[in-house]
Amino acid sequence: MENKKKINLEVADVEIREQRLGTIIGWSGSARELSKQSNTSCGRQGKGECQLCEVKGPFTQGSVCSEQMVECQAGNVRDAVLIQHSPIGCGVGQVLYNSIYRNGLALRNHPVENIRIICTNLNESDMIFGAINKLEQSVQDAWERYNPKAIFISTSCSTAIIADDIESVAIKAEKEYGIPVIPLYCEGFRSKHWSTGFDSTQHGILRQIVRKNPKKQKDLINVINLWGSDIFTPILAELGLRVNYVVDLATVDELAQLSEAIATVGFCYTLSTYMAAALEQEFGVPEIKAPQPYGFAGMDEWIREIGRVTAREELAEKYIKKEHERVKPEIEKLKKKLKGIKGYVATGSAYAHGLISVLKELGLKVDGSLVFHHDPIYDSGSPKQDSLKHLVDNYGNVPNFNVSNRQQFQFYGLLKKVNPDFIIIRHNSLAPLAAKLGIPSVPLGDEHIAVGYQGMINLGEIILDVLAHKKFHQDLKDHVKLPYTKWWLAQKDPYILSKKPELIET
């Protein structure tokens, strides 16, 4: 289905994923069943027409919010400043994201520095009388301290409650300083899943930074990513393409040239779907509509579609042939070493689909997975980007496929059901619980490690290293106590409190 002005850049706030894509954060069944329901009940139409049945929990034990995703996107633009218009508690994520930002800069061979994020530090008085003056002062401070090329202003739950008009502050400051000053509406209760925060940042960039009259660069390709190592430059250089990495670790000028590229790709459709679709809709930059670049099936189609869109088909086929010949013998060796091993993936939605594909290519059994949300469709509406269907069609079913928004109390039961030899995870809050069950974790701090043909070898070797620590985790299991009641540990259904919330009272 063609994208027909689904994305509205005329207004400052982004349409949340629940409305746009039918996003859910609770579900239990098989991957095949979820894929079938997504395609049938949603009709690939979006716009609130999705009728997926969501398992709604009575409480949330812990998660993150959209504002934190703005921290890790807008706060990671190298020559910009992010102002969090919030109490200081919302700024606690700056500590974590500063560490990730510095590591990311080192991975990409950029000068290592600290993030530039300012918090307006709202107090009780501000919550009663408003805090526009504080925000204006913070914008002035950001300009004088850092001389940035852009300033982002993010909302919080608190500023949404008191209805501070950040857009008027942004408009006034933009005129005064002559740089983009961009309001980002991302208060935590705005959306039930944090991925809307990605969209908020991308929406602001598209509205106020991207060049409106682009001069096309026929060898430039946008890669929407996070902080991972630079694996796309050598891959896409094989097709004669230069990489424009966005949003994290980019400069404002690199963001501005998004509209000048020949195409846009991403490593994960959860992250890239909004910006890529908007670039195609508003600026005529084609989004590569193909499976994600994981495993032979996904990578082959991904490279071929890039070749087709950029008129580099011959180079694409040459690269595919060369890489197949190089990696297949190595993967066969890994299959022998990993024979009989069972894996489990607990990550974001589309990323999990890609990782499971790689595990299946390595001959591992995958009986279960946990994804933190599910988007039944993506912004392009193209079935070629249906990453869950691609997984099921090419690699078979995952019988215990669960959607749960990083709820530790459910994770125990999910792992006990399938008893894997290891788990793959990026959000480490769940890893300690797995360790207490004797299950080692593969913590993918570099999210690009499993991408492409070499990615299959990378992930296989990492798994072998992690399995060597199995004995340590078994010892840990024998000497720790889980923080749950015997009643809860005896439950067979991790979603029982969602189905019977009255049990909480009894």
Secondary structure, DSSP 8 states (H G I E B T S, - for coil): ----S-S-TTSSS---HHHHH--BSEEEE-HHHHHHHHHHHSTTT-TT---------S-------HHHHHHTTGGG-TTEEEEE-S-GGGGGHHHHHHHHHHHHHHHTT-------EEE----HHHHHH--HHHHHHHHHHHHHHH--SEEEEE--HHHHHHT--HHHHHHHHHHHHSS-EEEE---GGG-SSTTHHHHHHHHHHHHHTS-SS----TTEEEEEE-S--S-HHHHHHTTT-EEEEEETT--HHHHHGGGGSSEEEES-HHHHHHHHHHHHHHH---B--S--S-HHHHHHHHHHHHHHHTT-HHHHHHHHHHHHHHHHHHHHHHHHHTTT-EEEEEE-HHHHHHHHHHHHHTT-EEEEEEES-B-SS-TT--GGG-HHHHHHHHH---SEEEEESS-HHHHHHHHHHH--SEEEESSGGGHHHHHHTT--EEE-SSTTTT-HHHHHHHHHHHHHHHHTTHHHHHHHHHT---SS-HHHHT-S-TTHHHH-GGGGT-
